[in-house]
Amino acid sequence: MTLEDSRYFGDIIHQHSFEYFDTGQSRSDFVPRTLIGQIYVLLLLRTWDIKILLEQSSDFPLFLLGHGFNLANFAVLFLPTSSKGIDHLCVKKFENSVPFIQNMDCARIPNNANYISFYKTTKIPWDWVASKYEPENHHNGFHASSQIIHTILSFKLNLTIFDATQNRQVQLNLGCLSYAQYRVHQECFREIVEPEIQDIYFLTHHRSLVVTRSSKYNFITCYATPTLRFAFYISPFQPLVWICIIICLLTLIITGELVIAIKFKSVQNCTSSISFYFIATIFERVAHIPSVLLGTRGTNFFRIFLGVWLISVTSLTTSYKSLIISTLNSPAISNYPTSFEDIACSNSTGETFFRQKTFNDTLPTVRLRLEDKIRQIRGATLDTECFKIFSAPEDISRSEKRAYIHYDAIVFFLSLFRKSLTSNLQMNLLLYNMLHPDQLLYTKKYAKTPVNATIEGVVNSIEEELIECGKSVFLADVEEIARWKTYLTARYPWEKFYVSKQTIYSGIVGWSFDTYEGTKASIIPKMFKGMVETGLYERARDTEREMKFRKRRMRKIAEDEGTRSYKGLQADRKTALKLGGSIDTIFIIWAALLTGSILAFLSEIFRLFCSSVDMHRM
């Protein structure tokens, strides 16, 4: 991605937010990068790009987190991709300001400057974000600058660069004299930079955090599989009851046939089979019984035998019909997804491969899928058989060609990934399946997001595709799902919406204030904490969300003013009987009877024709 493709550096930085991993405890632990109060971004740009940035400072914000965070301190080092270029260093003018270039002081740094002095001045933190806009060329200026940052990441900050393309960790080994012309010495980094890290680590971990609530996720859908199948017609009786009925019926038929074959062998006009009688009575049809079996020449055996059977089969069929009718009259039990395992895109081959790995070996596999899902590197086609997981758009970053939507589902996946680091293999398997490339996060309309995309438009497209009742769910916080269900139920009363029974805890939610004790701004988190404890914050939050849904409801009413929604009329027609179900059986029977009647009619006509020909010959 180049600067022309994105007007926000946050788009590019977001794509590289998982390149560096903290390996301080163990080389097998993969911990995603965490944004902290002080952050320094290294951008490798062409000289022409740097010129555009500095000239159009009001149009190009340097960094957007997308979740409402401010950075206490922010600095950007622009390194040119050519050895003839000039480095630019931009530092924020004051704390808690938005990182626009117009709010920053920029200065030029020659390529042969003393980088050690630069690092000592800017106080390198423990975490960096690095992004390359152009393929690396081997000019000394570009190559040396990039290796300096990698040296700090790998040796001084105890970080390891993970090469996703090669699926391996890369440990950098730079000699002390490798870049002597730029005055870069590994020993000097250790003597000068390392003491500064401890102070910054202490400073950045003393921000004020106010917890407002705990977050739990579930989903809502109107997708349900049909329940009226063949199993429905055998559901009134348990399998053991059906087995006993079949055994008794076979026993009675065999016994009756043996008695007829032995005792009435010499009797004429006794060709009927008693098995037809038993089968006919089960279906409540009338069957003929030879009079010889029940007449004067019959035996009491058949009188008792058939009499008891008639009483038994009457009770049996009456019980069956009453259970079937009561089941048909009662509300249907829909088979809808109730847990996250039901909507995960899984297959037996992938699960078998995943379960064969150890717990530590599954972490890199899950992490790579998470990277692909965030960057949408290997997206699936829109005609996928997996569930679509929709979520509210948190932010939209715009570029000259298209926009990039940051969905809330990514936050959910990140929380699952943090839990998977210390959880069992089953949680890793769930996250692995939900991160399948075929598990789409976007609607058909926003598969390729246009530049003029809005959050309101994305939410409307999610609503339109969700009420189609296909294999799609809406994922959100439990409180948000409750509001969505209330809105959808009132808006689309002809559809039935289901909320998952399983909820997944994602962590605490709160506000982080980049203020420190001893400053005038330290009173702000204390006042905010008082608002949370008295309930004012939660009430304001509920009012804001209610106004959002009220606005959506009024807009939909305005669209349908005067008439019912066309989709609503179409949905009402779904309750009418249509072809493709059990009604087809009636038409098949009618067609068979009609065909038989036509054949019989043709046969009669042929007989009459033959008779008339014979009479003329005579």
Stockholm file with secondary structure:
# STOCKHOLM 1.0

chainA/1-618         MTLEDSRYFGDIIHQHSFEYFDTGQSRSDFVPRTLIGQIYVLLLLRTWDIKILLEQSSDFPLFLLGHGFNLANFAVLFLPTSSKGIDHLCVKKFENSVPFIQNMDCARIPNNANYISFYKTTKIPWDWVASKYEPENHHNGFHASSQIIHTILSFKLNLTIFDATQNRQVQLNLGCLSYAQYRVHQECFREIVEPEIQDIYFLTHHRSLVVTRSSKYNFITCYATPTLRFAFYISPFQPLVWICIIICLLTLIITGELVIAIKFKSVQNCTSSISFYFIATIFERVAHIPSVLLGTRGTNFFRIFLGVWLISVTSLTTSYKSLIISTLNSPAISNYPTSFEDIACSNSTGETFFRQKTFNDTLPTVRLRLEDKIRQIRGATLDTECFKIFSAPEDISRSEKRAYIHYDAIVFFLSLFRKSLTSNLQMNLLLYNMLHPDQLLYTKKYAKTPVNATIEGVVNSIEEELIECGKSVFLADVEEIARWKTYLTARYPWEKFYVSKQTIYSGIVGWSFDTYEGTKASIIPKMFKGMVETGLYERARDTEREMKFRKRRMRKIAEDEGTRSYKGLQADRKTALKLGGSIDTIFIIWAALLTGSILAFLSEIFRLFCSSVDMHRM
#=GR chainA/1-618 SS CCGGGCSCHHHHHHHTTTSEEECSSCTTCCCCCCCCSEEEEEEEECHHHHHHHHHCTTTCBSCCCSSSCCCSEEEEEEEESSTTSCEEEEEESSTTCCCBGGGEEEEEECTTSCHHHHHHHHTCCSCEEEEESSCCCCCHHHHHHHHHHHHIIIIISCEEEEETTTTEEECCCCCTTTTGGGTCCHHHHHHHHHHHHHHHHHHHTCCEEEEEEEEEEEEEECCCBCCCSHHHHTTTSCHHHHHHHHHHHHHHHHHHHHHHHHHSSSCTTCCCCHHHHHHHHHTTCCCCCCHHHHSTTSCHHHHHHHHHHHHHHHHHHHHHHHHHHHHHHSCCCCBCCCSHHHHSCCCHHHHHHHHTSCHHHHHHHHHHHHHHHHHTCSCCCSSCSSCEEEECEEEEEECSSCEEEEEHHHHHHHHHHHHHTTSCHHHHHHHHHHTCTTSCCSCSTTSSCCTTCCHHHHHHHHHHHHTTTSSEEEEEEHHHHHHHHHHHHHHCTTSCCEECSCCEEEEEEEEEECCCTTSGGGHHHHHHHHHHHHTHHHHHHHHHHHHHHHHHHHHHHHHTTTSCCHHHHHHHGGGSCCSSSTHHHHHHHHHHHHHHHHHHHHHHHHHHHHHHHHHHHC
#=GC SS_cons         CCGGGCSCHHHHHHHTTTSEEECSSCTTCCCCCCCCSEEEEEEEECHHHHHHHHHCTTTCBSCCCSSSCCCSEEEEEEEESSTTSCEEEEEESSTTCCCBGGGEEEEEECTTSCHHHHHHHHTCCSCEEEEESSCCCCCHHHHHHHHHHHHIIIIISCEEEEETTTTEEECCCCCTTTTGGGTCCHHHHHHHHHHHHHHHHHHHTCCEEEEEEEEEEEEEECCCBCCCSHHHHTTTSCHHHHHHHHHHHHHHHHHHHHHHHHHSSSCTTCCCCHHHHHHHHHTTCCCCCCHHHHSTTSCHHHHHHHHHHHHHHHHHHHHHHHHHHHHHHSCCCCBCCCSHHHHSCCCHHHHHHHHTSCHHHHHHHHHHHHHHHHHTCSCCCSSCSSCEEEECEEEEEECSSCEEEEEHHHHHHHHHHHHHTTSCHHHHHHHHHHTCTTSCCSCSTTSSCCTTCCHHHHHHHHHHHHTTTSSEEEEEEHHHHHHHHHHHHHHCTTSCCEECSCCEEEEEEEEEECCCTTSGGGHHHHHHHHHHHHTHHHHHHHHHHHHHHHHHHHHHHHHTTTSCCHHHHHHHGGGSCCSSSTHHHHHHHHHHHHHHHHHHHHHHHHHHHHHHHHHHHC
//
